Amino acid sequence: MDKDEKRMRREIANSNERRRMQSINAGFQSLRQMLPHHEGEKLSKLARLHDMKEQFNSSGRL
């Protein structure tokens, strides 16, 4: 495999990873909009997942 082919494969892999992360971030953005929150409150993705789990547990959905 020559340098150009390696570079092209790396660019494709990077592009795929960017799309994957954009999709994940869009999902977390939707989740953030669904959860009650305080103005200006910043939560990590893990904290948002914990909040959603608690929300489901309290509503009896899990």
ZIBELMO-V340417 format. One record per helix or strand of 3 or more residues. SS is the DSSP state (H for helix, E for strand). FROM is the first residue (numbers start at 0). TO is the last residue. If there is no record, write none. Layout:
BEGIN
ss=(SS SS)
from=(FROM FROM)
to=(TO TO)
END
This chain:
BEGIN
ss=(H H)
from=(2 44)
to=(33 58)
END
